[in-house]
Structure formats: structure tokens, C-alpha cells
Amino acid sequence: MNPLSPLGGLGRAILNLFAVFGRVALFALDAVSHIVRPPFYPREFALALLNIGWLSLPVVGLTAIFTGGALALQIYAGGARFNAEAVVPQIVAIGMVRELGPVLVGLMIAARVTSSIAAEIATMKVTEQIDALVTLSTHPMKYLTAPRVLAALITVPALVGVGDIIGIAGGYTVATQNLGFNPAAYLKNTVDFLEARDIVSSLVKGAAFGVIAAIMGCYYGMNSGRGAQGVGRATKGSVEAAAVLILAANFVLTGVFFSL
């Protein structure tokens, strides 16, 4: 056995990983370029807005309100060890707006929207509907990818904003009803503690996570294998890739915003 074969296998794996990153980057650049170039498909864009934005509100709202409530309970229990229970409003606000709101919404979008996009486009590829679009002189990237990416860019920051508000409301409800906080003082501490850059960073993260989720769904759908197994692998791979990239992007954006 060649002693260098394990090292060669590692090198091939690394090269393949970089090749995948390169293909995804080129796909993303192509998708973004099609957003600003005609022709446009307003019907596809409107359907994407409905699917990504409006229909995601229930899961986003439920996730945020329970997370905010649990966060308030955890902070109160932890703060009680150091006689610091009064920091619950401030920590709930900053935790939801800076981190938990954007990340949880991004992961919910990855689970719900990315998988849906990948399965839909992969099925279209398997049934040769994408080939039919090409035959009709319709660019698949412009018809399938650009409307979804643009819709995610617009709606996910709005979902993040709604999730932040609902999460803070969940913490407020638990703190005032179960933990004995004064409602007016809780709201004042929340408003006074949050800064403009906290809100801006939350919305920018939402936009980045939305683009990542949509592009991963479209990329894996467009590059799926044939048959039912190909559709299943594309759906699974899109969600995994979107979730990992969202967490990585969150780390990078957090470092950028709060190291200035």
C-alpha cells in the first residue's frame, strides 16, 4: 500500500470541496446578475413572495415566541445566582435581535423554503420541464432562480424583524406574568438598551440568510440527479448546505458588525 495514498485522498477531497465552492459562487453570481436584467417574470416573483414570506409567518412566529419566553426563563434562573435578575429585559432584547432572531428565522427558512425550492426544481428537471423552458427560449436561471432569490432578499429581513418583535414579546409576557416584572419598566429597559446597529445587523443578516437559502435550493435543484433518489438527495443536500452556510455567515457578519 502506498503510504502517501491517505494524503492523496485528503488532497482530492480538499480540491473537490474548493471546486464545489467555486461552482456555487459562479451560480450565485449568475443568479444575482439575472435579477437586474430583463425580461422579468412578475407572476413568479409574486408567487415566491407568497411562499417565502407570507406562508412562513406561522412557523417563524411560533418559533420566536417560544424562544423568547424560554430565553427569559433561562436568564432569570441564571441571573438569580448572582442577584442579577433585573437584566432579563436587556439580555432578551439583545439576544433576540442580534443572534437568535436572525439565526432561527434563517434556519426555519432553510428547513421550509430551501427544501421546497430544491424539491420543486429537481422535480422539474427530472420531468424535463426545465428542458421545455429552454426549448421555449426561456432562461431557467431567469425564470426559476432570479424571482426566488429576489423574493428571499426582500422577505426574509421582514420575517427577521417580525421574529425579533414576537420573540421580545414572548419574553415580555413570561417576565411580566410569571416572573413579577413591571410591564412599563420592562419595555423601557428594552427600548433603552437596543441600539440602531443591533437592528441594522439583524436585518442585514436576514437578507444574507435569505439569499443563501434561496440560492442553495436553486443550485441543488438545478444540479440534481435523475429519478426520485436524485430529488431526495438534492432536497437533503440543499438544507444541509443552507444551514451550515447560514451559521458560518452569522459568525462572519457578527464579527464584522461588532468589531467596528
SERO-4910 file (N, C-alpha, C, O; in steps of 0.05 Angstrom, whole numbers):
BEGIN
 pado doro    nc1    nc2    nc3   cac1   cac2   cac3    cc1    cc2    cc3    oc1    oc2    oc3
  Met    A     17    -24      0      0      0      0     17     25      0     36     27     16
  Asn    A     11     43    -17     27     68    -19     22     85      7     -1     91     13
  Pro    A     43     91     22     39    107     47     28    135     42     17    147     60
  Leu    A     30    144     17     20    171     12     -9    171      2    -21    193     -2
  Ser    A    -21    147     -1    -48    147    -11    -68    161      7    -86    174     -3
  Pro    A    -66    158     34    -85    173     51    -82    203     47   -102    218     47
  Leu    A    -57    212     44    -53    241     39    -64    250     12    -75    271     10
  Gly    A    -61    232     -8    -73    238    -34   -103    240    -33   -115    257    -46
  Gly    A   -115    222    -18   -144    223    -15   -153    248     -1   -174    260     -9
  Leu    A   -138    257     19   -145    282     33   -142    305     14   -159    323     14
  Gly    A   -121    305     -3   -118    327    -22   -140    328    -43   -150    349    -50
  Arg    A   -148    304    -52   -170    304    -72   -196    314    -59   -212    328    -72
  Ala    A   -201    307    -34   -225    316    -20   -225    346    -17   -246    359    -21
  Ile    A   -202    357    -11   -200    387     -8   -204    400    -35   -218    421    -36
  Leu    A   -192    389    -56   -195    401    -83   -224    399    -92   -235    418   -104
  Asn    A   -237    377    -86   -266    374    -93   -283    395    -78   -302    406    -88
  Leu    A   -275    400    -52   -290    419    -36   -288    447    -48   -307    462    -50
  Phe    A   -263    454    -56   -259    480    -68   -273    482    -95   -283    504   -102
  Ala    A   -274    460   -110   -289    460   -135   -318    465   -131   -331    480   -146
  Val    A   -330    453   -110   -358    457   -104   -363    487    -96   -382    499   -106
  Phe    A   -345    498    -79   -348    526    -72   -347    544    -97   -362    563    -99
  Gly    A   -329    537   -115   -327    553   -139   -352    552   -156   -361    572   -167
  Arg    A   -363    528   -159   -388    525   -175   -411    540   -162   -427    553   -176
  Val    A   -413    538   -135   -435    552   -121   -431    582   -124   -451    597   -128
  Ala    A   -406    592   -122   -401    621   -125   -409    631   -152   -421    652   -155
  Leu    A   -401    616   -173   -408    624   -200   -438    623   -205   -449    640   -218
  Phe    A   -451    603   -193   -480    601   -195   -493    625   -182   -512    637   -192
  Ala    A   -483    632   -158   -495    655   -144   -491    681   -159   -510    697   -161
  Leu    A   -467    685   -171   -463    709   -187   -481    710   -211   -491    731   -218
  Asp    A   -485    687   -224   -503    686   -247   -532    692   -239   -546    707   -253
  Ala    A   -540    681   -216   -567    687   -206   -572    716   -200   -592    728   -207
  Val    A   -552    729   -187   -555    757   -180   -555    774   -205   -570    794   -207
  Ser    A   -538    767   -225   -538    783   -249   -564    782   -264   -572    801   -277
  His    A   -579    759   -262   -604    757   -276   -626    773   -262   -647    779   -275
  Ile    A   -623    780   -237   -643    795   -222   -646    823   -235   -669    833   -236
  Val    A   -624    835   -244   -625    862   -254   -627    865   -284   -626    887   -295
  Arg    A   -629    842   -298   -631    843   -327   -658    832   -336   -667    812   -327
  Pro    A   -671    846   -355   -696    836   -366   -691    812   -383   -668    807   -391
  Pro    A   -712    796   -389   -740    801   -381   -745    793   -352   -730    778   -340
  Phe    A   -767    803   -341   -775    797   -314   -801    781   -314   -817    782   -333
  Tyr    A   -805    766   -293   -828    749   -291   -843    755   -265   -839    742   -244
  Pro    A   -861    776   -265   -874    785   -241   -891    764   -228   -894    763   -203
  Arg    A   -903    746   -244   -920    726   -232   -904    707   -215   -912    700   -193
  Glu    A   -881    698   -225   -864    680   -210   -853    694   -185   -851    682   -164
  Phe    A   -847    720   -188   -837    735   -165   -859    737   -143   -853    734   -120
  Ala    A   -884    743   -152   -906    745   -132   -911    718   -118   -916    718    -94
  Leu    A   -910    696   -133   -913    670   -120   -891    664   -100   -896    653    -79
  Ala    A   -866    672   -107   -844    668    -89   -847    685    -64   -841    676    -42
  Leu    A   -856    710    -67   -862    727    -44   -882    714    -25   -878    714     -1
  Leu    A   -903    703    -37   -923    690    -21   -912    666     -6   -917    662     18
  Asn    A   -898    649    -20   -888    624     -9   -866    629     12   -867    617     34
  Ile    A   -847    646      6   -825    651     24   -833    669     47   -824    664     70
  Gly    A   -849    689     42   -855    709     62   -880    702     78   -879    694    101
  Trp    A   -903    705     66   -928    703     80   -933    675     92   -941    673    115
  Leu    A   -927    654     77   -933    627     86   -912    618    107   -916    597    120
  Ser    A   -891    633    111   -871    626    131   -877    640    158   -864    633    178
  Leu    A   -895    659    158   -901    673    183   -909    656    206   -900    660    228
  Pro    A   -927    636    202   -935    620    226   -912    606    239   -909    607    264
  Val    A   -895    592    224   -872    578    237   -852    597    249   -841    591    270
  Val    A   -848    620    236   -829    640    247   -840    651    273   -826    654    292
  Gly    A   -866    658    273   -878    669    297   -878    650    321   -871    658    343
  Leu    A   -885    624    316   -885    605    337   -857    600    348   -853    598    372
  Thr    A   -838    597    330   -810    593    338   -800    617    355   -788    612    376
  Ala    A   -806    641    346   -796    665    360   -809    668    388   -795    674    407
  Ile    A   -835    664    390   -848    669    416   -840    649    437   -836    657    460
  Phe    A   -837    624    429   -828    604    449   -798    608    456   -790    604    479
  Thr    A   -782    616    437   -754    621    442   -751    645    461   -735    644    480
  Gly    A   -766    667    456   -764    690    474   -773    683    502   -760    692    521
  Gly    A   -794    668    505   -803    661    531   -783    643    546   -778    647    569
  Ala    A   -772    623    532   -753    606    544   -727    621    552   -715    616    572
  Leu    A   -720    640    534   -696    656    540   -700    673    565   -681    675    582
  Ala    A   -723    684    569   -729    700    593   -726    682    618   -715    690    638
  Leu    A   -737    658    617   -736    640    640   -707    632    646   -699    631    669
  Gln    A   -692    626    625   -664    618    629   -647    641    641   -631    636    659
  Ile    A   -651    665    630   -635    687    640   -642    694    669   -625    700    686
  Tyr    A   -668    692    675   -677    697    703   -665    676    722   -655    683    743
  Ala    A   -666    651    714   -655    630    731   -625    633    734   -614    629    756
  Gly    A   -611    640    713   -582    643    715   -574    669    730   -556    669    746
  Gly    A   -589    690    725   -583    715    739   -589    714    768   -576    728    784
  Ala    A   -608    696    777   -614    694    805   -590    684    821   -589    690    845
  Arg    A   -572    670    809   -548    661    823   -529    683    831   -513    681    849
  Phe    A   -531    706    816   -513    728    822   -529    754    829   -518    776    828
  Asn    A   -554    750    837   -572    773    843   -573    793    820   -572    817    824
  Ala    A   -575    782    796   -576    799    772   -601    793    755   -600    794    731
  Glu    A   -623    788    769   -648    782    755   -658    805    738   -673    801    719
  Ala    A   -651    830    745   -661    853    732   -652    856    703   -662    873    689
  Val    A   -632    841    695   -621    844    668   -637    828    647   -630    828    624
  Val    A   -659    815    656   -674    799    637   -684    815    612   -680    805    590
  Pro    A   -696    839    615   -705    853    591   -682    859    572   -686    856    547
  Gln    A   -659    868    582   -637    876    565   -626    852    550   -620    853    526
  Ile    A   -622    830    564   -610    806    551   -629    793    531   -620    784    510
  Val    A   -654    792    538   -674    781    519   -674    798    493   -674    786    472
  Ala    A   -674    824    496   -675    841    473   -650    838    455   -652    833    431
  Ile    A   -626    839    468   -602    837    452   -598    809    441   -588    805    419
  Gly    A   -606    788    457   -603    761    447   -621    755    423   -613    742    404
  Met    A   -646    765    424   -664    760    402   -656    776    377   -656    765    355
  Val    A   -649    802    381   -644    819    358   -617    812    345   -615    811    320
  Arg    A   -597    809    361   -570    804    349   -567    776    338   -555    772    317
  Glu    A   -576    756    353   -569    729    346   -593    710    341   -597    701    319
  Leu    A   -609    706    362   -629    685    360   -650    691    338   -658    672    324
  Gly    A   -659    715    336   -679    722    316   -669    716    288   -682    700    274
  Pro    A   -647    728    279   -638    723    251   -631    693    247   -638    682    226
  Val    A   -617    681    266   -608    653    261   -632    634    260   -633    617    243
  Leu    A   -650    637    279   -673    618    279   -690    622    255   -700    602    243
  Val    A   -695    647    247   -711    651    223   -696    640    199   -708    627    181
  Gly    A   -670    644    197   -655    633    175   -656    603    173   -660    592    152
  Leu    A   -654    590    196   -655    561    197   -684    551    190   -687    530    177
  Met    A   -704    565    199   -731    557    192   -736    561    162   -749    544    150
  Ile    A   -725    582    151   -727    586    122   -712    564    107   -722    554     86
  Ala    A   -689    556    117   -674    535    105   -690    509    105   -691    494     86
  Ala    A   -703    503    128   -718    479    131   -743    479    114   -750    459    101
  Arg    A   -757    502    112   -782    502     98   -779    510     69   -790    496     52
  Val    A   -765    532     64   -764    543     37   -743    530     19   -748    523     -3
  Thr    A   -719    527     30   -697    515     14   -705    487      5   -701    480    -18
  Ser    A   -715    471     23   -723    444     15   -745    445     -6   -745    429    -25
  Ser    A   -764    463     -3   -786    465    -22   -776    473    -50   -784    461    -70
  Ile    A   -758    493    -51   -747    502    -76   -731    479    -90   -734    474   -113
  Ala    A   -714    466    -74   -698    445    -85   -715    422    -96   -710    412   -118
  Ala    A   -735    414    -81   -752    392    -90   -768    400   -115   -771    384   -133
  Glu    A   -778    424   -116   -793    433   -139   -776    434   -164   -784    424   -185
  Ile    A   -753    447   -162   -736    450   -186   -725    423   -194   -722    417   -218
  Ala    A   -717    406   -175   -707    380   -181   -728    363   -195   -722    348   -214
  Thr    A   -753    365   -186   -774    350   -199   -778    360   -228   -783    345   -246
  Met    A   -777    387   -231   -779    398   -258   -756    387   -276   -761    382   -300
  Lys    A   -732    384   -265   -711    374   -281   -715    345   -288   -711    337   -311
  Val    A   -724    329   -269   -729    300   -274   -751    296   -295   -748    279   -312
  Thr    A   -772    313   -294   -793    310   -313   -789    326   -339   -807    329   -355
  Glu    A   -764    337   -342   -756    351   -366   -771    377   -371   -772    386   -394
  Gln    A   -782    388   -350   -795    414   -353   -775    437   -358   -781    456   -372
  Ile    A   -751    434   -345   -730    454   -350   -721    453   -379   -716    474   -391
  Asp    A   -719    429   -390   -712    427   -419   -733    440   -436   -727    452   -457
  Ala    A   -759    438   -428   -780    450   -443   -778    481   -441   -784    494   -461
  Leu    A   -770    492   -418   -766    521   -416   -744    530   -436   -748    550   -449
  Val    A   -723    515   -438   -701    522   -457   -712    521   -485   -705    538   -502
  Thr    A   -728    501   -491   -739    498   -518   -757    522   -525   -758    531   -548
  Leu    A   -770    533   -504   -787    557   -509   -772    583   -506   -784    604   -504
  Ser    A   -745    581   -507   -728    605   -505   -731    620   -479   -729    645   -479
  Thr    A   -737    606   -458   -738    618   -431   -715    608   -415   -711    584   -411
  His    A   -699    627   -405   -675    620   -390   -683    609   -362   -697    624   -347
  Pro    A   -675    585   -355   -683    574   -329   -674    591   -305   -688    593   -285
  Met    A   -650    602   -307   -640    618   -285   -658    643   -281   -663    651   -258
  Lys    A   -666    655   -303   -683    679   -301   -711    672   -292   -723    688   -277
  Tyr    A   -722    650   -301   -750    643   -295   -753    630   -267   -772    634   -253
  Leu    A   -733    613   -259   -736    598   -235   -719    609   -212   -729    610   -189
  Thr    A   -695    618   -217   -677    625   -196   -680    655   -188   -683    661   -164
  Ala    A   -678    673   -207   -678    702   -201   -703    710   -184   -699    725   -165
  Pro    A   -727    702   -192   -750    711   -175   -749    701   -146   -756    716   -128
  Arg    A   -739    677   -142   -738    666   -115   -716    679    -99   -720    685    -75
  Val    A   -693    685   -111   -672    698    -96   -680    727    -89   -676    735    -66
  Leu    A   -693    741   -107   -702    768   -102   -723    768    -80   -723    785    -62
  Ala    A   -742    749    -81   -763    748    -61   -751    742    -34   -760    753    -14
  Ala    A   -732    724    -32   -719    718     -7   -704    742      4   -704    747     28
  Leu    A   -690    756    -14   -675    780     -6   -694    801      7   -685    815     26
  Ile    A   -718    803     -2   -737    823      8   -752    813     32   -756    828     52
  Thr    A   -761    788     32   -780    779     52   -766    769     78   -777    773    100
  Val    A   -743    757     75   -731    745    100   -723    767    120   -726    763    144
  Pro    A   -711    790    111   -707    811    132   -733    820    145   -733    826    169
  Ala    A   -755    821    130   -781    828    142   -789    806    162   -799    813    184
  Leu    A   -785    781    155   -791    759    174   -773    761    199   -782    755    221
  Val    A   -748    768    195   -730    771    218   -740    793    237   -740    790    261
  Gly    A   -748    816    225   -759    838    241   -783    829    257   -786    835    280
  Val    A   -801    815    243   -825    805    257   -818    785    279   -829    786    301
  Gly    A   -799    767    273   -790    748    292   -777    761    317   -781    752    339
  Asp    A   -761    782    312   -749    796    335   -771    808    353   -769    805    377
  Ile    A   -791    820    341   -812    833    357   -828    812    372   -834    815    396
  Ile    A   -835    790    359   -850    769    372   -834    755    394   -844    749    415
  Gly    A   -808    751    389   -791    739    409   -789    757    434   -790    747    456
  Ile    A   -785    783    430   -785    801    453   -812    802    467   -813    803    492
  Ala    A   -833    800    451   -860    799    464   -863    773    480   -876    774    501
  Gly    A   -852    751    471   -853    726    486   -838    729    513   -848    720    533
  Gly    A   -815    741    512   -800    746    537   -815    765    555   -815    761    579
  Tyr    A   -827    785    543   -842    805    559   -866    791    573   -871    796    597
  Thr    A   -880    774    559   -903    760    571   -895    743    594   -908    743    615
  Val    A   -874    727    590   -865    709    611   -855    726    635   -861    719    658
  Ala    A   -839    747    630   -827    763    651   -849    777    668   -847    779    692
  Thr    A   -869    788    654   -889    803    669   -910    786    682   -921    793    702
  Gln    A   -916    763    669   -938    746    680   -927    726    700   -942    719    719
  Asn    A   -903    716    697   -893    694    714   -870    703    732   -866    691    753
  Leu    A   -855    723    725   -831    730    740   -834    756    756   -815    763    770
  Gly    A   -856    769    754   -861    792    770   -849    818    761   -846    837    777
  Phe    A   -842    821    735   -831    846    725   -853    866    720   -876    859    713
  Asn    A   -846    892    724   -865    913    718   -866    917    688   -845    920    676
  Pro    A   -890    917    676   -891    919    647   -879    944    635   -864    943    616
  Ala    A   -884    967    647   -874    992    636   -843    993    639   -829   1002    620
  Ala    A   -833    984    662   -804    984    666   -790    964    646   -768    970    636
  Tyr    A   -803    942    642   -792    922    623   -789    934    595   -768    931    583
  Leu    A   -810    947    586   -810    958    559   -789    981    557   -775    983    537
  Lys    A   -787    997    578   -768   1019    578   -739   1009    577   -723   1019    562
  Asn    A   -733    988    592   -707    976    592   -700    964    565   -678    966    555
  Thr    A   -720    952    552   -716    940    526   -709    962    505   -690    959    490
  Val    A   -725    983    505   -721   1005    485   -695   1019    490   -680   1026    471
  Asp    A   -689   1025    515   -664   1040    521   -639   1024    515   -619   1035    508
  Phe    A   -641    997    517   -616    981    514   -609    976    485   -586    975    478
  Leu    A   -629    973    468   -624    967    440   -613    992    425   -621   1014    430
  Glu    A   -593    987    407   -581   1008    391   -589   1004    362   -598    982    354
  Ala    A   -585   1025    346   -592   1023    318   -576   1002    304   -587    988    286
  Arg    A   -551    999    311   -534    979    296   -543    950    303   -539    932    287
  Asp    A   -555    946    326   -566    920    332   -588    913    312   -589    890    302
  Ile    A   -606    932    307   -628    927    289   -618    924    260   -627    907    246
  Val    A   -599    942    252   -588    940    225   -575    914    221   -578    901    200
  Ser    A   -559    905    240   -545    879    237   -564    856    234   -559    837    219
  Ser    A   -586    858    249   -607    837    248   -619    835    220   -622    813    209
  Leu    A   -626    858    209   -638    858    182   -618    851    160   -626    837    141
  Val    A   -593    859    163   -573    852    143   -568    822    144   -565    809    123
  Lys    A   -567    811    168   -564    782    170   -588    768    157   -584    747    143
  Gly    A   -612    778    161   -635    766    148   -633    766    118   -640    746    105
  Ala    A   -624    788    106   -621    790     77   -601    769     68   -605    755     48
  Ala    A   -578    767     82   -557    748     74   -567    720     76   -562    703     59
  Phe    A   -581    713     98   -591    686    102   -612    679     81   -613    656     72
  Gly    A   -629    698     74   -649    693     54   -637    687     27   -645    668     14
  Val    A   -616    702     19   -603    697     -6   -590    669     -6   -591    654    -25
  Ile    A   -576    663     16   -563    637     19   -584    614     16   -580    595      1
  Ala    A   -606    617     30   -626    596     30   -638    592      1   -641    569     -8
  Ala    A   -644    614    -12   -655    612    -39   -635    600    -59   -642    583    -75
  Ile    A   -610    610    -58   -590    601    -77   -584    571    -73   -581    557    -92
  Met    A   -582    562    -48   -577    534    -43   -599    516    -54   -594    495    -66
  Gly    A   -624    525    -50   -646    510    -60   -646    508    -91   -650    487   -102
  Cys    A   -640    531   -104   -640    531   -133   -616    516   -143   -618    501   -163
  Tyr    A   -593    518   -131   -568    505   -140   -572    475   -139   -567    461   -159
  Tyr    A   -581    464   -116   -584    436   -114   -606    425   -131   -605    403   -142
  Gly    A   -627    441   -135   -648    433   -153   -639    431   -182   -645    412   -196
  Met    A   -624    451   -190   -614    452   -218   -594    430   -223   -591    420   -246
  Asn    A   -580    421   -203   -558    402   -206   -566    374   -195   -548    359   -188
  Ser    A   -591    369   -192   -599    343   -180   -595    321   -200   -593    325   -224
  Gly    A   -594    297   -189   -592    273   -205   -620    265   -216   -640    277   -209
  Arg    A   -620    245   -232   -645    236   -244   -660    217   -225   -647    203   -208
  Gly    A   -686    216   -227   -702    198   -212   -709    208   -185   -701    230   -177
  Ala    A   -725    192   -170   -734    200   -144   -711    203   -124   -712    221   -107
  Gln    A   -691    186   -126   -668    188   -108   -653    214   -113   -643    226    -93
  Gly    A   -651    223   -138   -637    248   -143   -652    272   -130   -639    290   -120
  Val    A   -679    271   -131   -694    292   -119   -690    292    -89   -687    313    -76
  Gly    A   -690    268    -77   -686    266    -48   -659    276    -39   -657    290    -19
  Arg    A   -638    268    -54   -611    277    -47   -608    307    -51   -595    320    -34
  Ala    A   -621    318    -71   -619    347    -75   -633    362    -53   -622    382    -43
  Thr    A   -656    352    -44   -670    365    -22   -654    364      4   -651    384     18
  Lys    A   -644    340     10   -628    337     35   -603    354     34   -596    368     53
  Gly    A   -589    353     11   -564    368      9   -568    398     11   -551    412     22
  Ser    A   -590    408     -1   -595    437     -1   -600    447     28   -590    468     35
  Val    A   -615    432     44   -620    440     71   -594    440     88   -589    458    103
  Glu    A   -579    418     85   -554    417    100   -535    439     93   -523    452    110
  Ala    A   -531    444     67   -513    466     58   -523    493     67   -507    509     76
  Ala    A   -549    498     64   -560    524     73   -556    528    103   -549    550    111
  Ala    A   -562    508    119   -559    511    148   -530    517    156   -525    535    172
  Val    A   -511    502    144   -483    506    151   -474    534    142   -460    548    157
  Leu    A   -481    542    118   -473    568    107   -486    591    123   -473    611    127
  Ile    A   -510    587    132   -523    608    148   -508    612    174   -504    634    183
  Leu    A   -501    590    188   -486    592    213   -459    604    208   -449    620    225
  Ala    A   -445    596    187   -419    608    180   -422    638    174   -405    654    184
  Ala    A   -442    645    158   -446    673    152   -453    689    177   -445    712    179
  Asn    A   -468    677    195   -474    691    220   -449    697    236   -446    719    247
  Phe    A   -431    679    237   -405    683    251   -390    706    239   -380    723    253
  Val    A   -388    706    212   -373    726    198   -386    754    201   -372    773    208
  Leu    A   -412    755    198   -426    781    200   -426    792    228   -423    816    233
  Thr    A   -428    774    248   -426    783    276   -398    795    281   -396    816    294
  Gly    A   -377    782    271   -351    793    275   -347    820    261   -334    838    272
  Val    A   -359    823    237   -357    848    222   -372    871    237   -361    893    240
  Phe    A   -396    865    246   -413    887    257   -403    896    284   -403    920    291
  Phe    A   -394    877    301   -388    884    329   -358    885    335   -350    885    358
  Ser    A   -342    887    314   -314    892    318   -307    920    308   -284    929    311
  Leu    A   -326    935    297   -322    962    288   -321    982    311   -317   1006    306
***
